[in-house]
Amino acid sequence: MTERLTGKERMDAIKSRRKNVRPDVLPIWFEDMDYLIERVDELERKNYDLREDLAGRHSTVEELNEKIDELYSRNKRYRVSVEKIKRKIESNDERISQLSTEPQFHDPSGRINTLNGQAHGLETALELLEDDSDA
């Protein structure tokens, strides 16, 4: 019964036999030739599979880079929108301060109406931001 050799052991055996013959003679055993042909075929298939895998990964990297660019742009738009809202809030704070010193707004119901109007403005700004995020 013939002992099964690993691929490395088989290659080492072929190399060893080659070293033990004269350089001008090329004895080749059919079993060795068949093994080497099978091994080359196997390595070519592996090489092809690896290239296919690499191509798939490359397209995935491109898709991820596009997504990163998209998220970066969206983040930039959000920052601009947040700054606009901050300015609006600051403007509203100033306006509320002014209104609170005006005599007609010493009445609590007038102040409530004014504050409700300001809150509505902020809600509208927030809705604009949320609409922007859906785009």
N, C-alpha and C positions, 0 to 999 in steps of 0.2 A: 504494500500500500504506500502510495506516494504522500509525503508530508506536504501539507498546504503551507505555502510561504506567504508572508505579507508582501505588499507591493515593494516596500523598501528592501526586504530580504531578497526578493526575486531580482531586483535591479542590481543589488550587490553581488549576487551569484553570477549574473551575466557579465558584470564588469570584471569579476575575478577570473572567469573563464577566458575573457578577452586578454587579460594580462598574461596568462599562461601560454599563449601561443606566439609564434613568430610574427613580427610586424608585417611581413610580406604575404602572409596567409590570412585569409578572412574566413575562418570556419564559422558558420552560423547554423544554429539548430532551429528547426522549424517551430518548435515550441516557443523558443525565445523570440523568433520573428513574429509569431502570432501574438505573443504577450505584448511585445513592443507596439504592434499595430493597434491592439485593443487599448493600450495605455494612452497612446497618442489620440485616438478617437475620444476616449473618456476626458482627457484634458481639454480637447477642443470643445466638447460639449460644456464642460465647466466654464471655460473661458467665455463661450457664447452666453451662458446663463448669467455670469458675472457682469458682462457688458450690458445685457438687458436690464439687470437689476440696477446697475449704475445709471443707465439712461432713465429708468423710472424714478430713481432718487433725484436725478438732476431736474426732472420736470416738477417733482414735488417741492424741491428747493425754490424753483422759480415761482411756483404758486404761492409758497409761503412768503417769499419776498414781495410779491404783488400784494398779498394780504397785509403785510407789515406796512407797505407804502400807503395802502388804503386806510389803515388804522391811524397812521401818523397824520394823514390829511384830515381825517375825521376828528382826531384829538386837537389838531390845530384849530379847526372850525369851532369846536366846543370851547376852547380857551378864549377865542374871540367873543363867542356868545356870552360866556361867563363874565368876561370883562364888561361887555355892554350891560349886562344885568346889574353888575356891581355899580357901574356909573349911574344906572337908572335908580337903583336903591339909594345911592348917595344923594342924587337929585331929589328923590322923594323925601328922604330924611330932612333935607334942607327945606323943602316945601312944607312938610308937616310942621317943622319948627316955626316957619313963618305963619302958617295957619293958626297954630296954637296961640300965637300972640295977638292975632286979630280978634277984635271984640265980638264979632258975630259968631266966632267958633268957641267961645267960652261955654256955649251950650253943649252939653255932652252929646246930644243927638246929632248935632252938626259935625262934631269931631268924628263920631262913629261913621257918618256918611262919607266924610272925607277919607278916613282910613279904609273904608270898604272900597272906595274908588281906587286908592293906591294899591290895595291888595289885588284888586282885579287886574290892574296893570302888570303886577308881578306875575300873576297866574298866566296872563297872555304871553309874557316873555318866556315863562317856563314851557308853555305849550309849543312855542316856536322852537325852543331847544329840543323838545321831544320829537317834533316833526323833523328836525334836522338829523336826529339820530336814526330815524327810519330810512332816510335817503341812502 
